[in-house]
Amino acid sequence: SDIDNQVWAEPASVNELEGYSNDPRTPDKLLDGVNATCDDLHVWLAPFTAGSEHMVCVELDANITLGMLRLWNYNKSRIHSYRGARVVAIRLDDRLIFKGEISKASGSIAEAPECAECILFSEDEDMLCALDSYDQKHYPRVTKQETEQVQSRTQRPRTAEKSSDASTTAALVASLRSDQIGPDGRPRTSANVPSGNVVKAAPMVAVAEAGSPTTSEDSPAPSMMMSPLRHSIRLFPADGPGGLPKGKLLKLQLLSTWGDKYYIGLTGLQVLGPTGEPYDIQPQQLESNPRDLNAIPGCSGDERTLDKLVDKTYQTVDDHHMWLAPYSTPGGGSITIDLKKADTQVSGLRIWNYNKSSDDTYRGVKQLRVYLDDKEISPAAGMLIRKAPGTDVFDFGQTLPLAQGEVPSIAERLAQASTGKEMEQSSKSSNQEAEAGDGGGAASSDQAKDDGADDYHSWLSALPTNTLEVYENARQMKSHNEILSQGFETPLLPCGHVFQFVCMSTWGDEHYLGL
């Protein structure tokens, strides 16, 4: 009955910012009855500060029975619709009744009713029929002509200005900084003052540690629940065949590098427990052979020591947070971790490969085998470790799940299910190329044959568990050469760790390209 006194917000509006005083986008506009609109005079806008609380409070005239709430998000324009609220928690007399994401507005009047978020607290048919009748009366479908009339009165916001004059460009930038950036660095905003909105329920469901749904008044929104690491760990077979491996002494046998013949290294290493959380490994629990570069006669004081694997600085290119050791014999290096307890469960490893620079990434580990109390828990061909990117702009860690018991590798399953001709042909081709490159020689030929077979099997071991079915289906399909006219045969299963997409052109923009 008294909107000015019964509706308030914190922060109240943009008028709380320095330089604002008469902006009409105040909390009372939320209940002025004009909802399907792009008009600044009928919306609320307040400054947003990450990590702070932003509230809207409504005091009702009396106790009511709540059947539905409808939220109309900020709808000034297509661009400005990104100012709308996303994750919302609603309380009625301090009792949490909803928490989750709400729909973003479309930025147009025609689609405003469809984008409005309806939160139902009842599925009574009479109430739903009454709601439908109300919508047909108060929110009739807006015609395209009416939408164009409103949009014609709204000036399109400028995004950039093209000028070959450097002084003009500098002046433009200066004016933008002075006129459109506030004292606190926040972009300025202003209201356009003219001259003359599918129903869905949103129950509060959270994901428990074991994966069973629970309900709680204080449960976080489902979309905010799981971190990327925790989400990936849910793939581990907590109660699969044999369960998780248990033991005390974990050994990583380092089989090969990505090309360096003299050194091998890592940036970081974590041992993951049954829930995917890393164990707190201390430097005194680690042993390696060889220990580090200081084991080389005449070398001392090198800081790339074994303790750097667990210093919790993983996303880095600083080699003061990395481990490096001499490497000469394939499979001769190893890292041993004492887990202290004999029945410690290990669900997987998380490894950050050697990442000093793009050139030094070839010192990183390529293949390794994992043993727990001298029992191998990795595929027979070893586990393939992704080469580091040589940059620290993203988290390049790799999670390796481990399973209890002897798990046949994809290579072994493929060999059992097929005639093996494809693998033999692939090995022969690799051997012929290696032999030609070495200029012949029995020893070189034999070494190339062994390296090619090991590399081929290591890639197959790193592939997902459904690779066998994918491979068999692809092998039985019609030849690619019969479908496409091309001078080569496309591999059925190309293997790699990093995809590079070369963007050749845009759909017309001369200055920007995006995805």
C-alpha positions as CSV (number, residue, x, y, z in Angstrom):
1,S,0.0,0.0,0.0
2,D,3.0,2.4,0.7
3,I,5.7,1.5,-1.8
4,D,8.1,4.2,-0.7
5,N,8.2,2.9,2.9
6,Q,7.6,-0.8,2.3
7,V,10.2,-1.5,-0.4
8,W,13.9,-0.8,0.2
9,A,17.3,-2.1,-1.0
10,E,20.9,-2.3,0.1
11,P,22.6,-0.7,-1.7
12,A,19.6,1.5,-2.5
13,S,20.5,2.6,-6.0
14,V,23.2,4.1,-8.1
15,N,22.5,7.4,-6.4
16,E,24.8,6.2,-3.6
17,L,27.8,6.6,-5.9
18,E,29.7,9.8,-6.1
19,G,28.4,12.0,-8.9
20,Y,24.9,10.6,-8.9
21,S,21.8,12.2,-7.3
22,N,18.7,12.1,-9.4
23,D,18.8,8.7,-11.1
24,P,15.2,7.4,-11.4
25,R,16.2,3.6,-11.1
26,T,15.2,3.3,-7.5
27,P,13.7,0.3,-5.5
28,D,10.1,1.6,-5.7
29,K,10.1,0.9,-9.5
30,L,10.2,-2.9,-8.7
31,L,6.5,-2.8,-7.7
32,D,5.2,0.0,-9.9
33,G,3.2,-2.5,-12.0
34,V,5.2,-1.9,-15.2
35,N,7.2,-5.1,-15.8
36,A,7.4,-5.9,-19.5
37,T,9.5,-2.9,-20.4
38,C,12.9,-1.6,-21.5
39,D,12.2,1.8,-20.0
40,D,14.7,3.1,-17.5
41,L,11.9,4.8,-15.5
42,H,10.5,1.4,-14.5
43,V,13.6,-0.6,-13.4
44,W,15.9,-0.7,-10.4
45,L,19.7,-0.5,-10.6
46,A,22.3,-0.5,-7.9
47,P,26.1,-0.7,-7.7
48,F,27.5,-4.3,-7.6
49,T,30.5,-5.2,-5.5
50,A,31.8,-8.8,-5.6
51,G,31.7,-10.5,-2.3
52,S,29.3,-8.0,-0.7
53,E,25.6,-8.5,0.1
54,H,23.0,-7.0,-2.2
55,M,19.4,-7.1,-0.9
56,V,15.9,-6.1,-1.8
57,C,13.4,-6.1,1.0
58,V,9.6,-6.0,0.8
59,E,7.3,-5.6,3.8
60,L,3.8,-6.9,3.2
61,D,0.7,-5.4,4.7
62,A,-0.4,-8.7,6.3
63,N,0.5,-12.4,6.5
64,I,-0.1,-14.1,3.2
65,T,0.0,-17.5,1.6
66,L,2.6,-17.5,-1.2
67,G,1.8,-19.4,-4.3
68,M,4.2,-18.0,-6.8
69,L,6.9,-15.4,-7.3
70,R,7.7,-13.8,-10.7
71,L,11.0,-12.1,-11.2
72,W,11.6,-9.8,-14.1
73,N,15.3,-9.3,-14.6
74,Y,17.1,-6.1,-15.7
75,N,15.9,-5.5,-19.3
76,K,17.2,-2.1,-20.5
77,S,18.8,-3.5,-23.6
78,R,20.5,-6.6,-24.9
79,I,23.9,-5.5,-23.7
80,H,22.7,-4.1,-20.4
81,S,20.7,-7.3,-19.6
82,Y,24.0,-8.7,-18.4
83,R,23.6,-6.4,-15.4
84,G,20.7,-8.6,-14.2
85,A,20.8,-10.8,-11.1
86,R,21.9,-14.4,-11.7
87,V,22.1,-16.3,-8.4
88,V,19.3,-15.3,-6.0
89,A,18.4,-16.4,-2.5
90,I,14.8,-15.6,-1.3
91,R,13.7,-15.7,2.4
92,L,10.2,-15.3,3.8
93,D,10.3,-14.3,7.5
94,D,14.0,-15.4,7.6
95,R,13.1,-18.9,6.2
96,L,14.9,-19.8,3.0
97,I,12.3,-20.6,0.3
98,F,14.4,-20.5,-2.9
99,K,18.1,-20.4,-3.9
100,G,19.3,-20.8,-7.4
101,E,19.8,-19.1,-10.8
102,I,17.1,-17.0,-12.5
103,S,16.7,-16.3,-16.2
104,K,18.6,-13.4,-17.9
105,A,16.3,-10.9,-19.7
106,S,16.4,-10.8,-23.5
107,G,16.8,-7.0,-23.8
108,S,13.5,-6.7,-25.8
109,I,9.9,-6.1,-24.9
110,A,8.5,-8.8,-27.2
111,E,10.4,-11.6,-25.3
112,A,10.1,-10.1,-21.8
113,P,7.2,-12.2,-20.6
114,E,8.8,-15.4,-21.7
115,C,12.1,-14.5,-19.9
116,A,10.4,-13.7,-16.6
117,E,11.3,-16.3,-14.0
118,C,8.2,-17.9,-12.3
119,I,9.0,-19.7,-9.0
120,L,6.0,-21.9,-8.1
121,F,5.3,-23.0,-4.5
122,S,2.1,-24.7,-5.5
123,E,0.8,-26.9,-8.3
124,D,-2.8,-26.3,-7.7
125,E,-4.7,-26.4,-11.0
126,D,-7.1,-23.6,-10.1
127,M,-4.1,-21.3,-9.3
128,L,-2.4,-22.2,-12.6
129,C,-5.6,-21.4,-14.6
130,A,-6.0,-18.1,-12.8
131,L,-2.3,-17.3,-13.5
132,D,-2.8,-18.0,-17.2
133,S,-5.9,-15.8,-17.4
134,Y,-4.1,-13.0,-15.6
135,D,-1.2,-13.2,-18.1
136,Q,-3.4,-13.1,-21.1
137,K,-5.1,-10.0,-19.7
138,H,-2.1,-8.0,-18.5
139,Y,0.7,-9.3,-20.7
140,P,-0.7,-9.6,-24.2
141,R,1.7,-10.6,-26.9
142,V,3.6,-7.5,-28.2
143,T,3.7,-7.2,-32.0
144,K,6.9,-6.7,-34.0
145,Q,5.7,-3.2,-35.0
146,E,5.3,-2.1,-31.4
147,T,8.7,-3.4,-30.5
148,E,10.3,-1.5,-33.4
149,Q,8.6,1.7,-32.3
150,V,10.1,1.4,-28.8
151,Q,13.6,0.5,-30.2
152,S,13.6,3.4,-32.6
153,R,13.5,5.7,-29.6
154,T,16.5,4.0,-28.0
155,Q,19.9,5.1,-29.2
156,R,22.3,2.2,-30.0
157,P,25.3,2.4,-27.5
158,R,28.7,3.1,-29.2
159,T,31.4,0.4,-28.8
160,A,34.3,1.8,-30.7
161,E,35.2,4.6,-33.1
162,K,37.5,4.3,-36.1
163,S,39.9,7.1,-36.7
164,S,43.3,7.3,-38.4
165,D,44.2,10.5,-36.6
166,A,46.2,9.7,-33.5
167,S,45.4,12.9,-31.8
168,T,41.6,12.4,-32.3
169,T,41.9,8.9,-30.9
170,A,43.8,10.1,-27.8
171,A,41.2,12.8,-27.3
172,L,38.4,10.2,-27.5
173,V,40.1,8.0,-25.0
174,A,40.6,10.9,-22.6
175,S,37.0,11.9,-22.9
176,L,35.9,8.4,-22.3
177,R,38.0,8.1,-19.2
178,S,36.8,11.4,-17.8
179,D,33.2,11.2,-18.8
180,Q,32.3,7.5,-18.5
181,I,34.6,6.3,-15.7
182,G,33.6,7.2,-12.1
183,P,36.1,8.1,-9.3
184,D,36.1,4.5,-8.1
185,G,36.9,3.1,-11.6
186,R,33.3,1.9,-12.1
187,P,31.8,2.7,-15.6
188,R,29.2,5.4,-15.4
189,T,25.6,4.7,-16.2
190,S,22.6,6.9,-16.9
191,A,18.9,6.5,-17.4
192,N,17.3,7.2,-20.8
193,V,14.4,9.6,-20.0
194,P,12.1,9.8,-23.0
195,S,10.5,13.2,-24.1
196,G,6.9,12.5,-23.9
197,N,7.0,-11.2,-19.7
198,V,7.8,-20.7,-19.2
199,V,6.8,-21.4,-15.6
200,K,9.2,-23.7,-13.7
201,A,9.7,-24.9,-10.2
202,A,13.1,-24.6,-8.5
203,P,13.4,-26.9,-5.5
204,M,16.4,-26.5,-3.2
205,V,18.5,-29.6,-3.9
206,A,22.2,-29.9,-3.1
207,V,24.7,-32.6,-3.9
208,A,26.0,-34.4,-0.9
209,E,29.6,-35.8,-0.7
210,A,28.5,-39.3,-1.5
211,G,26.3,-38.1,-4.4
212,S,22.9,-38.4,-2.8
213,P,20.5,-35.5,-3.0
214,T,19.8,-33.6,0.2
215,T,17.6,-30.6,1.1
216,S,18.8,-27.9,3.4
217,E,17.9,-24.3,4.1
218,D,21.5,-23.3,4.0
219,S,22.6,-25.5,1.1
220,P,24.5,-23.7,-1.7
221,A,23.1,-23.5,-5.1
222,P,23.7,-26.8,-7.1
223,S,25.5,-25.0,-9.8
224,M,28.0,-23.5,-7.3
225,M,28.5,-26.8,-5.4
226,M,31.3,-28.7,-7.2
227,S,34.8,-27.4,-8.0
228,P,36.3,-28.5,-11.4
229,L,38.7,-30.8,-9.6
230,R,36.0,-32.4,-7.4
231,H,33.8,-32.9,-10.4
232,S,36.4,-34.8,-12.3
233,I,37.2,-37.0,-9.3
234,R,33.6,-38.2,-9.2
235,L,34.7,-40.4,-12.2
236,F,36.8,-42.5,-9.9
237,P,35.3,-46.0,-9.1
238,A,34.8,-45.6,-5.3
239,D,32.9,-48.9,-5.1
240,G,33.7,-50.4,-8.5
241,P,35.5,-53.7,-9.2
242,G,38.0,-54.1,-6.4
243,G,37.4,-50.6,-5.0
244,L,40.3,-48.2,-4.6
245,P,43.9,-49.4,-4.1
246,K,45.2,-49.3,-0.6
247,G,48.8,-49.3,0.6
248,K,51.6,-47.3,2.2
249,L,54.5,-47.0,-0.2
250,L,53.6,-45.3,-3.5
251,K,56.3,-45.5,-6.3
252,L,56.3,-43.7,-9.6
253,Q,58.7,-45.2,-12.1
254,L,59.6,-42.6,-14.7
255,L,59.9,-44.3,-18.1
256,S,60.6,-41.5,-20.5
257,T,60.7,-37.7,-21.2
258,W,59.1,-35.7,-24.0
259,G,62.5,-35.7,-25.8
260,D,65.3,-34.5,-23.5
261,K,68.0,-37.1,-23.2
262,Y,69.8,-35.7,-20.2
263,Y,67.2,-34.3,-17.6
264,I,63.8,-35.2,-16.3
265,G,61.5,-33.1,-14.1
266,L,58.1,-32.2,-12.7
267,T,56.5,-29.0,-11.3
268,G,54.1,-30.5,-8.8
269,L,52.6,-33.7,-7.5
270,Q,49.5,-34.5,-5.4
271,V,48.2,-37.9,-4.1
272,L,44.4,-37.9,-4.1
273,G,42.3,-39.6,-1.4
274,P,39.0,-41.4,-1.8
275,T,37.0,-38.2,-2.1
276,G,39.4,-36.5,-4.5
277,E,41.0,-34.3,-1.9
278,P,44.8,-34.3,-1.9
279,Y,46.8,-35.7,1.0
280,D,49.1,-33.4,2.8
281,I,52.5,-34.7,1.7
282,Q,55.5,-33.4,3.5
283,P,59.0,-33.2,1.9
284,Q,60.4,-35.8,4.4
285,Q,57.9,-38.3,2.9
286,L,59.5,-38.1,-0.5
287,E,62.5,-40.0,-2.0
288,S,63.7,-40.1,-5.5
289,N,66.5,-41.8,-7.5
290,P,68.4,-39.8,-8.6
291,R,67.6,-37.2,-5.9
292,D,68.1,-34.1,-8.0
293,L,70.8,-32.2,-10.0
294,N,73.0,-31.9,-6.9
295,A,73.7,-35.6,-7.3
296,I,75.8,-34.9,-10.3
297,P,79.5,-34.7,-9.4
298,G,80.6,-31.1,-9.3
299,C,77.1,-29.7,-9.1
300,S,75.8,-28.2,-5.9
301,G,73.4,-25.5,-4.7
302,D,70.8,-26.1,-7.4
303,E,67.4,-25.2,-6.0
304,R,65.3,-27.6,-8.1
305,T,65.1,-30.1,-5.3
306,L,62.5,-32.8,-4.5
307,D,60.7,-30.8,-1.9
308,K,59.5,-28.4,-4.6
309,L,57.0,-31.0,-5.8
310,V,54.9,-30.4,-2.7
311,D,55.4,-26.7,-2.1
312,K,51.9,-26.0,-3.3
313,T,53.1,-23.7,-6.1
314,Y,52.0,-25.5,-9.2
315,Q,50.8,-23.1,-11.8
316,T,54.1,-21.4,-12.5
317,V,57.0,-21.0,-14.9
318,D,59.5,-20.3,-12.0
319,D,61.9,-23.2,-11.9
320,H,62.6,-22.4,-8.2
321,H,59.3,-24.3,-7.6
322,M,60.2,-27.4,-9.8
323,W,62.1,-30.6,-9.4
324,L,64.8,-31.6,-11.9
325,A,67.1,-34.6,-11.9
326,P,69.6,-36.2,-14.3
327,Y,68.2,-38.7,-16.8
328,S,70.1,-41.3,-18.8
329,T,68.5,-44.7,-18.7
330,P,64.8,-45.0,-19.7
331,G,62.9,-46.3,-16.7
332,G,65.8,-45.7,-14.4
333,G,64.3,-42.8,-12.4
334,S,61.7,-43.1,-9.7
335,I,59.9,-41.1,-7.0
336,T,58.8,-42.8,-3.8
337,I,56.1,-41.4,-1.5
338,D,55.6,-42.8,2.1
339,L,51.9,-42.5,2.9
340,K,52.6,-43.4,6.6
341,K,49.6,-45.7,7.0
342,A,49.4,-49.2,5.5
343,D,45.8,-49.0,4.4
344,T,45.8,-45.5,2.8
345,Q,43.4,-45.3,-0.1
346,V,44.6,-43.7,-3.3
347,S,42.0,-42.7,-5.9
348,G,44.4,-41.0,-8.3
349,L,47.3,-38.6,-8.9
350,R,47.4,-35.0,-10.0
351,I,50.6,-34.0,-11.8
352,W,52.0,-30.7,-13.1
353,N,54.7,-31.4,-15.6
354,Y,58.0,-29.5,-15.9
355,N,57.0,-26.0,-17.1
356,K,60.1,-23.7,-17.0
357,S,59.7,-22.6,-20.7
358,S,58.3,-23.9,-24.0
359,D,61.7,-25.4,-24.8
360,D,62.3,-26.9,-21.4
361,T,59.0,-28.6,-21.3
362,Y,60.7,-31.5,-23.2
363,R,62.3,-32.3,-19.9
364,G,58.9,-33.3,-18.5
365,V,57.8,-36.8,-17.8
366,K,56.0,-38.5,-20.7
367,Q,55.4,-42.0,-19.4
368,L,55.3,-43.5,-15.9
369,R,54.2,-46.6,-14.1
370,V,52.6,-46.5,-10.7
371,Y,53.2,-49.1,-7.9
372,L,51.6,-49.3,-4.5
373,D,53.5,-51.6,-2.1
374,D,55.3,-53.0,-5.1
375,K,52.0,-53.9,-6.9
376,E,51.5,-52.2,-10.2
377,I,48.2,-50.2,-10.3
378,S,48.7,-48.6,-13.7
379,P,48.2,-50.1,-17.2
380,A,51.0,-52.3,-18.5
381,A,52.2,-49.8,-21.0
382,G,52.3,-47.1,-18.4
383,M,50.4,-43.8,-18.0
384,L,50.9,-40.9,-20.5
385,I,51.6,-37.5,-19.0
386,R,50.6,-34.4,-20.9
387,K,53.5,-32.1,-21.8
388,A,53.3,-28.8,-20.0
389,P,52.4,-25.7,-22.1
390,G,55.4,-23.5,-21.2
391,T,53.1,-20.8,-19.8
392,D,51.3,-20.3,-16.5
393,V,48.1,-18.5,-17.8
394,F,46.0,-21.6,-16.9
395,D,46.1,-24.6,-14.6
396,F,47.8,-27.3,-16.6
397,G,47.6,-30.0,-14.0
398,Q,46.5,-33.5,-15.1
399,T,44.4,-35.9,-13.0
400,L,45.2,-39.6,-13.4
401,P,42.6,-42.0,-11.9
402,L,43.9,-45.3,-10.4
403,A,42.0,-48.6,-10.1
404,Q,42.5,-51.6,-7.9
405,G,43.7,-54.8,-9.5
406,E,44.9,-55.7,-13.0
407,V,43.0,-53.6,-15.5
408,P,43.7,-54.6,-19.1
409,S,44.9,-51.7,-21.2
410,I,43.0,-50.5,-24.3
411,A,45.9,-51.8,-26.4
412,E,45.4,-55.3,-24.9
413,R,41.7,-55.2,-25.4
414,L,42.1,-54.1,-29.0
415,A,44.6,-56.9,-29.7
416,Q,42.2,-59.5,-28.2
417,A,39.1,-58.2,-30.1
418,S,40.7,-57.6,-33.5
419,T,43.1,-59.5,-35.8
420,G,45.9,-57.2,-34.9
421,K,46.6,-56.3,-38.5
422,E,46.0,-52.7,-38.0
423,M,48.5,-52.4,-35.2
424,E,51.1,-54.4,-37.1
425,Q,50.6,-52.2,-40.1
426,S,51.0,-49.1,-38.0
427,S,54.1,-50.4,-36.4
428,K,55.6,-51.4,-39.7
429,S,55.0,-48.0,-41.1
430,S,56.6,-46.3,-38.1
431,N,59.6,-48.6,-38.3
432,Q,60.1,-48.0,-42.0
433,E,60.0,-44.2,-41.5
434,A,62.4,-44.4,-38.5
435,E,64.7,-46.8,-40.4
436,A,64.8,-44.5,-43.4
437,G,65.6,-41.5,-41.2
438,D,68.4,-43.3,-39.5
439,G,70.0,-44.4,-42.7
440,G,69.6,-48.1,-42.0
441,G,71.5,-50.2,-39.4
442,A,70.2,-53.2,-37.5
443,A,70.6,-51.7,-34.1
444,S,68.8,-48.4,-35.0
445,S,66.0,-50.4,-36.7
446,D,65.4,-52.6,-33.7
447,Q,65.5,-49.6,-31.3
448,A,63.0,-47.6,-33.5
449,K,60.7,-50.7,-33.6
450,D,60.7,-50.9,-29.8
451,D,60.2,-47.2,-29.3
452,G,57.4,-47.1,-31.9
453,A,55.5,-50.0,-30.3
454,D,55.9,-48.6,-26.8
455,D,54.7,-45.2,-27.9
456,Y,51.7,-46.6,-29.8
457,H,50.6,-48.7,-26.8
458,S,51.1,-45.8,-24.3
459,W,48.8,-43.7,-26.4
460,L,46.2,-46.4,-26.5
461,S,46.5,-46.9,-22.7
462,A,45.7,-43.2,-22.2
463,L,42.4,-43.4,-24.2
464,P,38.9,-43.6,-22.5
465,T,37.4,-46.9,-21.6
466,N,34.9,-46.8,-24.5
467,T,37.6,-46.6,-27.1
468,L,37.3,-50.2,-28.0
469,E,33.6,-49.7,-29.1
470,V,34.4,-46.5,-30.9
471,Y,37.4,-48.1,-32.7
472,E,35.4,-51.2,-33.8
473,N,32.5,-49.0,-35.1
474,A,34.9,-46.8,-37.0
475,R,36.8,-49.8,-38.4
476,Q,33.6,-51.3,-39.8
477,M,32.5,-48.1,-41.5
478,K,32.9,-47.4,-45.1
479,S,36.4,-46.1,-46.0
480,H,36.8,-42.4,-45.7
481,N,38.4,-42.3,-49.2
482,E,35.1,-43.7,-50.6
483,I,33.1,-40.9,-49.0
484,L,35.5,-38.0,-49.5
485,S,37.7,-37.3,-52.5
486,Q,41.1,-36.8,-50.8
487,G,44.7,-37.9,-51.4
488,F,45.2,-39.4,-48.0
489,E,43.4,-41.7,-45.5
490,T,42.2,-40.0,-42.3
491,P,43.3,-41.8,-39.1
492,L,40.5,-43.5,-37.2
493,L,41.8,-42.4,-33.8
494,P,44.1,-39.4,-34.0
495,C,45.9,-39.0,-30.6
496,G,47.0,-35.8,-28.9
497,H,46.8,-33.7,-25.8
498,V,46.4,-30.1,-27.1
499,F,44.0,-29.0,-29.8
500,Q,44.8,-25.8,-31.7
501,F,42.0,-24.0,-33.5
502,V,43.2,-21.5,-36.2
503,C,40.5,-18.9,-36.7
504,M,40.7,-17.8,-40.3
505,S,38.0,-15.2,-40.5
506,T,35.0,-13.6,-38.9
507,W,31.4,-13.2,-40.2
508,G,32.2,-9.6,-41.3
509,D,33.8,-7.8,-38.4
510,E,37.2,-6.2,-39.4
511,H,38.5,-5.6,-35.9
512,Y,37.4,-8.3,-33.4
513,L,37.0,-12.1,-33.4
514,G,35.3,-14.0,-30.7
515,L,33.7,-17.3,-29.6
